Structures are given as structure tokens and as C-alpha cells.
Amino acid sequence: MPTIDVVIDLTYDECLAYYTGSVAHVRTRSLDGRRVVFPAEALRRVVSRDGVHGVYRLTFSTAGRFQHIQLLARR
């Protein structure tokens, strides 16, 4: 399955818009500079009281659909 590593730095308040569903997609950049878009609901799996801060590996199906998010390193 294809993976891509991204840096996400969002405060808890910034995550609320994603968490509540008022924002449908997260837009960020990969470590190699590519633009990445994935479902905001993925943040529900990794948000803490501090927000979401770190390097994450996103896993996609061969059809390009998001499947999993995994923390690689905290920032």
C-alpha cells in the first residue's frame, strides 16, 4: 500500500474545526514537498489535548483512498 509522510502541527482549537466536521479535508505537505489531502476524520485518531503535532505516516489504498494514520515522531 502506498504511504506518504507528512508534518502536522495543529493546536487543539485548530483541530476542533476538523474534529467537528465543519472542515472535511486536511491539506498539508509531505516531507518531500508534495501536496497531500486526506479526510479530516483521520485526526480523530491522533488528536490530544495539545492538538496534533508530529510527523505522521499516511497509508492509502492502491486506489488512492485514505486508510490509516500513524505517528512516527513527536514535534
C-alpha positions as CSV (number, residue, x, y, z in Angstrom):
1,M,0.0,0.0,0.0
2,P,1.3,3.5,-0.8
3,T,2.4,5.6,2.1
4,I,3.4,9.3,2.5
5,D,5.0,11.0,5.5
6,V,3.7,14.4,6.5
7,V,4.3,17.0,9.2
8,I,1.1,18.1,11.0
9,D,1.2,21.0,13.5
10,L,-2.3,22.0,14.7
11,T,-3.4,23.4,18.0
12,Y,-6.3,21.8,19.8
13,D,-8.5,24.7,18.8
14,E,-7.5,24.3,15.1
15,C,-8.3,20.6,15.4
16,L,-11.9,21.4,16.5
17,A,-12.9,22.5,13.1
18,Y,-11.6,19.3,11.7
19,Y,-13.0,17.1,14.5
20,T,-16.5,18.5,14.5
21,G,-16.8,18.0,10.7
22,S,-17.0,21.6,9.7
23,V,-13.8,21.1,7.6
24,A,-13.9,17.9,5.5
25,H,-10.3,17.6,4.4
26,V,-6.8,18.3,5.8
27,R,-4.4,19.9,3.4
28,T,-0.7,19.6,4.2
29,R,2.7,18.9,2.6
30,S,4.7,15.8,2.6
31,L,8.3,15.7,3.8
32,D,9.4,15.6,0.1
33,G,7.2,18.7,-0.7
34,R,4.2,17.1,-2.3
35,R,0.7,18.4,-1.5
36,V,-1.4,15.9,0.4
37,V,-5.1,15.9,1.1
38,F,-6.8,13.4,3.4
39,P,-10.0,13.1,5.3
40,A,-10.2,15.3,8.4
41,E,-11.9,12.5,10.3
42,A,-8.4,10.8,10.4
43,L,-7.3,13.4,13.0
44,R,-9.8,12.0,15.5
45,R,-7.5,9.0,15.9
46,V,-4.4,11.2,16.8
47,V,-5.7,14.4,18.4
48,S,-4.7,15.1,22.0
49,R,-5.2,18.0,24.5
50,D,-2.3,19.7,22.8
51,G,-3.6,19.2,19.3
52,V,-1.8,17.2,16.6
53,H,2.0,17.8,16.4
54,G,4.4,15.5,14.7
55,V,5.5,13.5,11.7
56,Y,2.8,11.1,10.6
57,R,2.7,8.3,8.0
58,L,-0.5,8.2,6.0
59,T,-1.4,4.9,4.3
60,F,-3.6,4.8,1.2
61,S,-5.1,2.0,-0.8
62,T,-3.9,1.3,-4.3
63,A,-7.0,3.3,-5.5
64,G,-5.7,6.3,-3.5
65,R,-8.2,6.2,-0.7
66,F,-7.0,7.0,2.9
67,Q,-6.7,4.0,5.2
68,H,-4.5,4.7,8.2
69,I,-2.5,7.4,10.1
70,Q,0.5,6.5,12.3
71,L,2.6,8.8,14.4
72,L,6.3,8.5,13.5
73,A,7.8,11.3,15.7
74,R,6.5,13.9,18.0
75,R,7.4,17.6,17.5
